[in-house]
């Protein structure tokens, strides 16, 4: 489906999407419990289309938004877009599936219109301590398991949060 927009409609829509992404970034920072996110603003937010392409982004840490599409697509390989339901979210900090390093946790929330996923709200935030070989950042880590814990099995992680669905997964 292709839609032709005149320049004025295009400008209005694009600026509205950018404003939404900026507001997401502001809310992410203002609601942060983590000092590295709240004080150093080590996080980002953006809007993605249903295929993982960036539509709009907040001007926070652009380096974190570089891999955001690949990170979402890795999640969608395990949880295809058409299987998602309202209330679902995807989480990933696996450096082998698009993420940068384990302390950067990506969360993707599907955006539904008329029961169909049209895009995702995306956020990434750096966390100082997610476990691992030493408190905080382990600069002497020789493998990924010493750096921190990472989310490999989203279903198991979501079950730990207490959200179990009738689909047999969390």
C-alpha positions as a Python dict, from the first residue, in 0.01 Angstrom:
ca = {
    (1, 'X'): (0, 0, 0),
    (2, 'X'): (143, 333, -104),
    (3, 'X'): (11, 669, 6),
    (4, 'X'): (114, 998, -148),
    (5, 'X'): (137, 1290, 94),
    (6, 'X'): (163, 1653, 6),
    (7, 'X'): (457, 1837, 168),
    (8, 'X'): (245, 2001, 437),
    (9, 'X'): (85, 1673, 552),
    (10, 'X'): (426, 1507, 545),
    (11, 'X'): (579, 1783, 761),
    (12, 'X'): (294, 1771, 1013),
    (13, 'X'): (302, 1392, 1047),
    (14, 'X'): (683, 1366, 1064),
    (15, 'X'): (710, 1642, 1326),
    (16, 'X'): (433, 1480, 1534),
    (17, 'X'): (621, 1148, 1532),
    (18, 'X'): (947, 1318, 1627),
    (19, 'X'): (771, 1509, 1908),
    (20, 'X'): (627, 1182, 2036),
    (21, 'X'): (971, 1017, 2041),
    (22, 'X'): (1120, 1318, 2220),
    (23, 'X'): (844, 1303, 2481),
    (24, 'X'): (913, 932, 2529),
    (25, 'X'): (1278, 1019, 2595),
    (26, 'X'): (1184, 1288, 2846),
    (27, 'X'): (954, 1049, 3032),
    (28, 'X'): (1221, 777, 3031),
    (29, 'X'): (1476, 1009, 3193),
    (30, 'X'): (1234, 1177, 3438),
    (31, 'X'): (1094, 846, 3564),
    (32, 'X'): (1433, 675, 3599),
    (33, 'X'): (1530, 514, 3927),
    (34, 'X'): (1883, 449, 3803),
    (35, 'X'): (2122, 741, 3855),
    (36, 'X'): (2316, 662, 3536),
    (37, 'X'): (1994, 703, 3340),
    (38, 'X'): (1858, 997, 3538),
    (39, 'X'): (2181, 1196, 3572),
    (40, 'X'): (2393, 1089, 3272),
    (41, 'X'): (2088, 1038, 3047),
    (42, 'X'): (2232, 704, 2934),
    (43, 'X'): (1925, 584, 2747),
    (44, 'X'): (1721, 644, 2434),
    (45, 'X'): (1369, 615, 2301),
    (46, 'X'): (1211, 593, 1961),
    (47, 'X'): (928, 475, 1743),
    (48, 'X'): (971, 177, 1510),
    (49, 'X'): (757, 41, 1230),
    (50, 'X'): (630, -318, 1247),
    (51, 'X'): (943, -441, 1063),
    (52, 'X'): (1198, -282, 1298),
    (53, 'X'): (1281, 31, 1099),
    (54, 'X'): (1330, 352, 1297),
    (55, 'X'): (1054, 605, 1233),
    (56, 'X'): (1149, 870, 1491),
    (57, 'X'): (1394, 897, 1777),
    (58, 'X'): (1469, 1112, 2078),
    (59, 'X'): (1801, 1298, 2082),
    (60, 'X'): (1961, 1120, 2374),
    (61, 'X'): (2232, 859, 2305),
    (62, 'X'): (2224, 801, 1929),
    (63, 'X'): (2474, 515, 1953),
    (64, 'X'): (2214, 311, 2141),
    (65, 'X'): (1960, 362, 1863),
    (66, 'X'): (2196, 231, 1595),
    (67, 'X'): (2136, -137, 1679),
    (68, 'X'): (1775, -91, 1789),
    (69, 'X'): (1628, -224, 1464),
    (70, 'X'): (1843, -539, 1468),
    (71, 'X'): (1758, -591, 1834),
    (72, 'X'): (1384, -569, 1763),
    (73, 'X'): (1414, -801, 1462),
    (74, 'X'): (1593, -1058, 1682),
    (75, 'X'): (1297, -1043, 1924),
    (76, 'X'): (1051, -1078, 1636),
    (77, 'X'): (1224, -1397, 1518),
    (78, 'X'): (1121, -1558, 1848),
    (79, 'X'): (789, -1376, 1879),
    (80, 'X'): (653, -1293, 1531),
    (81, 'X'): (472, -961, 1504),
    (82, 'X'): (138, -1123, 1415),
    (83, 'X'): (141, -1334, 1734),
    (84, 'X'): (168, -1034, 1967),
    (85, 'X'): (-132, -925, 2171),
    (86, 'X'): (-216, -606, 2354),
    (87, 'X'): (-26, -599, 2682),
    (88, 'X'): (273, -790, 2540),
    (89, 'X'): (622, -643, 2532),
    (90, 'X'): (959, -764, 2414),
    (91, 'X'): (1282, -728, 2611),
    (92, 'X'): (1638, -794, 2500),
    (93, 'X'): (1986, -720, 2622),
    (94, 'X'): (2161, -1006, 2441),
    (95, 'X'): (2475, -871, 2270),
    (96, 'X'): (2459, -1163, 2026),
    (97, 'X'): (2111, -1065, 1909),
    (98, 'X'): (2153, -701, 1817),
    (99, 'X'): (2228, -546, 2156),
    (100, 'X'): (2550, -357, 2225),
    (101, 'X'): (2644, -480, 2567),
    (102, 'X'): (2449, -643, 2844),
    (103, 'X'): (2386, -337, 3064),
    (104, 'X'): (2180, -181, 2781),
    (105, 'X'): (1829, -324, 2815),
    (106, 'X'): (1593, -275, 2520),
    (107, 'X'): (1215, -285, 2570),
    (108, 'X'): (972, -284, 2278),
    (109, 'X'): (600, -225, 2325),
    (110, 'X'): (372, -304, 2030),
    (111, 'X'): (143, -26, 1910),
    (112, 'X'): (-194, -159, 1795),
    (113, 'X'): (-445, 3, 1560),
    (114, 'X'): (-769, -188, 1503),
    (115, 'X'): (-615, -502, 1656),
    (116, 'X'): (-309, -501, 1428),
    (117, 'X'): (49, -414, 1524),
    (118, 'X'): (150, -105, 1327),
    (119, 'X'): (473, -27, 1511),
    (120, 'X'): (660, -31, 1839),
    (121, 'X'): (749, 212, 2111),
    (122, 'X'): (1114, 142, 2189),
    (123, 'X'): (1336, 232, 2480),
    (124, 'X'): (1686, 139, 2584),
    (125, 'X'): (1839, 219, 2918),
    (126, 'X'): (2180, 147, 3063),
    (127, 'X'): (2177, -31, 3398),
    (128, 'X'): (2482, -31, 3624),
    (129, 'X'): (2433, -368, 3789),
    (130, 'X'): (2252, -664, 3637),
    (131, 'X'): (2453, -928, 3819),
    (132, 'X'): (2770, -1088, 3690),
    (133, 'X'): (3120, -1125, 3827),
    (134, 'X'): (3144, -794, 4012),
    (135, 'X'): (2912, -515, 4123),
    (136, 'X'): (2866, -246, 3861),
    (137, 'X'): (3070, -269, 3542),
    (138, 'X'): (3310, -564, 3542),
    (139, 'X'): (3604, -439, 3338),
    (140, 'X'): (3791, -768, 3392),
    (141, 'X'): (3518, -989, 3247),
    (142, 'X'): (3664, -1251, 3015),
    (143, 'X'): (3328, -1378, 2890),
    (144, 'X'): (2971, -1259, 2860),
    (145, 'X'): (2855, -1444, 3172),
    (146, 'X'): (3099, -1250, 3389),
    (147, 'X'): (2976, -918, 3252),
    (148, 'X'): (2617, -957, 3366),
    (149, 'X'): (2299, -1160, 3336),
    (150, 'X'): (2124, -1138, 3005),
    (151, 'X'): (1781, -1218, 2875),
    (152, 'X'): (1801, -1517, 2644),
    (153, 'X'): (1462, -1671, 2707),
    (154, 'X'): (1199, -1398, 2720),
    (155, 'X'): (926, -1645, 2809),
    (156, 'X'): (1111, -1754, 3123),
    (157, 'X'): (1185, -1391, 3216),
    (158, 'X'): (824, -1284, 3171),
    (159, 'X'): (706, -1581, 3375),
    (160, 'X'): (933, -1461, 3656),
    (161, 'X'): (747, -1131, 3638),
    (162, 'X'): (424, -1322, 3698),
    (163, 'X'): (270, -1267, 3356),
    (164, 'X'): (163, -1608, 3228),
    (165, 'X'): (-82, -1620, 2939),
    (166, 'X'): (-313, -1887, 2808),
    (167, 'X'): (-76, -1935, 2514),
    (168, 'X'): (151, -2141, 2735),
    (169, 'X'): (423, -1879, 2742),
    (170, 'X'): (474, -1567, 2939),
}
